């Protein structure tokens, strides 16, 4: 993998939803997590323990991600599946990788939908590189494949700035990461969910009508994403995603 320049600063039982769909603030997004639970393992530990065994007649789908996933009312994107939301606001790919076994593998889903990278680019857990983000995404995919879980890799939504960490000019980095995600998904036979194309404006930022803060989708933004999520999950569950362990 070619080296990249360092980045400055860094969907039944019931859908488990993020309640503050459109009120996610920049402060919440960037809120520091105590080092004692750096990966946020306690956030869903009790809920994970209470999840019943997977039912082959009603496949389980897990959405893993950050605040954009946590705030997503996934029932609106429903397919014939049991959906669990495992988004945590402010998280980066290394944090998601740490909790991948607890919050994904141990729940035995048929499909995992992964949307991650915004907060890495924002530097929420410190300086990083596009290569490091890609490595973490590949590790999650490989863990899923090893456990017979089909993968939907989502594009990172657009942004021209982050309210909690301004001046990073993330638009080009997001576009570059999405180009890599699309290419990697094609090489690995994964489903790629291209939300970026539906959400971005001519400046490579969020369309004004679809976000109130330029980073998080609002009600209209999620409404634009729902049919794309539905289509991606359908494709994954019906075998369009071929598993190719590395």
Residue pairs with C-beta under 8 A, 6 or more apart in sequence:
1 131
1 134
2 131
3 129
3 131
4 129
4 130
4 131
4 176
5 129
6 127
6 128
6 129
7 120
7 121
7 123
7 127
7 128
7 129
7 130
7 168
7 173
8 123
8 127
8 168
9 122
9 123
9 127
9 165
9 168
10 92
10 119
10 120
10 121
10 122
10 123
10 124
10 125
10 126
10 127
10 128
10 165
11 61
11 63
11 74
11 77
11 78
11 79
11 81
11 83
11 111
11 113
11 229
11 230
11 233
12 58
12 78
12 81
12 82
12 83
13 51
13 52
13 82
15 73
15 74
15 75
15 78
15 83
15 84
15 85
16 44
16 47
16 83
16 84
16 85
16 86
17 72
17 73
17 74
17 75
17 85
18 24
18 67
18 69
18 70
18 71
18 72
18 73
18 85
18 87
18 89
20 28
20 71
21 71
21 72
21 73
21 219
21 222
22 71
22 212
22 216
22 218
22 219
24 67
24 70
24 71
24 89
24 216
25 213
26 162
26 163
26 164
26 213
26 215
27 164
28 67
28 89
28 90
29 66
29 67
29 89
29 90
29 119
29 124
29 162
29 163
29 164
29 215
29 216
30 90
30 122
30 124
30 164
30 165
31 89
31 90
33 40
33 90
33 95
38 95
38 98
39 95
39 96
39 98
39 99
40 88
40 91
40 95
40 99
41 98
41 99
41 102
43 88
44 86
44 99
44 102
44 103
45 102
48 102
48 103
48 106
48 107
51 84
51 107
53 108
54 60
54 107
54 108
54 109
54 110
55 82
58 80
58 81
58 82
59 80
59 81
59 82
59 109
59 110
59 111
59 237
60 81
60 82
60 83
60 84
60 107
60 108
60 109
60 110
60 111
61 79
61 81
61 82
61 83
61 84
61 109
61 110
61 111
61 112
61 113
61 233
61 237
62 83
62 84
62 86
62 103
62 104
62 107
62 109
62 111
62 112
62 113
63 69
63 72
63 74
63 83
63 84
63 85
63 86
63 87
63 112
63 113
63 115
64 86
64 87
64 96
64 100
64 103
64 104
64 112
64 113
64 114
64 115
64 116
64 140
65 86
65 87
65 91
65 96
65 113
65 114
65 115
65 116
65 154
66 87
66 88
66 89
66 90
66 91
66 92
66 115
66 116
66 118
66 119
67 87
67 88
67 89
67 90
67 216
68 87
68 115
68 118
68 157
68 216
68 217
69 85
69 86
69 87
69 115
70 85
70 87
70 88
70 89
71 87
71 89
71 216
72 85
72 87
72 217
72 222
72 225
73 222
74 83
74 85
74 229
75 83
76 222
76 223
76 226
77 225
77 226
77 227
77 229
77 230
77 233
78 230
79 230
79 233
79 234
79 237
81 110
81 111
81 233
81 237
84 107
84 109
86 99
86 103
86 104
88 95
90 119
90 124
91 116
91 119
91 124
92 116
92 119
92 120
92 124
92 125
92 128
93 116
93 117
93 120
93 132
93 133
93 136
93 137
93 140
94 125
94 132
94 136
95 125
96 114
96 116
96 136
96 140
97 136
97 139
97 140
100 140
100 143
101 143
104 112
104 140
104 143
104 144
104 149
105 143
105 144
105 147
105 149
108 147
109 149
110 149
110 150
110 236
110 237
111 149
111 150
111 151
111 152
111 233
111 236
111 237
112 140
112 144
112 149
112 150
112 151
112 152
113 152
113 154
113 193
113 229
113 232
113 233
114 137
114 140
114 141
114 151
114 152
114 153
114 154
115 154
115 155
115 156
115 193
115 195
116 133
116 136
116 137
116 156
117 133
117 137
117 156
117 174
117 177
117 181
118 156
118 157
118 159
118 174
118 215
119 125
120 128
120 132
120 133
120 136
121 133
121 156
121 168
121 170
121 173
121 174
121 177
122 162
122 164
122 165
122 168
122 170
123 165
123 168
124 165
130 173
130 176
130 177
130 180
133 177
134 177
134 180
134 184
137 153
137 181
137 184
138 184
138 246
141 151
141 153
141 184
141 188
141 190
142 245
142 246
144 150
144 151
145 151
145 243
145 244
145 245
146 245
148 243
150 190
150 191
150 236
150 237
150 241
150 243
151 188
151 190
151 191
151 236
151 241
152 190
152 191
152 192
152 193
152 232
152 233
152 235
152 236
152 241
153 181
153 184
153 185
153 190
153 191
153 192
153 193
154 181
154 192
154 193
154 195
154 232
155 178
155 181
155 182
155 192
155 193
155 194
155 195
155 196
155 197
156 174
156 177
156 178
156 181
156 196
157 174
157 195
157 196
157 199
157 206
157 215
157 217
158 171
158 174
158 196
158 199
158 200
158 201
158 204
158 205
158 206
159 170
159 171
159 174
159 205
159 206
159 214
159 215
160 169
160 170
160 171
160 203
160 204
160 205
160 206
160 214
161 167
161 168
161 169
161 170
161 205
161 214
162 168
162 170
162 215
163 213
163 214
163 215
171 203
171 204
171 205
172 204
174 196
174 204
175 196
175 204
178 194
178 196
181 192
182 192
182 194
184 190
185 191
185 192
186 192
187 244
188 244
188 246
189 241
189 242
189 243
189 244
190 241
191 232
191 235
191 236
191 240
191 241
192 232
193 228
193 229
193 231
193 232
194 228
195 224
195 225
195 228
198 224
198 225
198 228
199 206
199 207
199 210
199 211
199 217
199 221
199 224
199 225
200 206
200 207
201 207
201 208
205 214
206 214
206 215
206 217
206 221
207 221
209 220
210 217
210 218
210 220
210 221
210 224
211 217
211 218
211 221
212 218
217 224
217 225
235 241
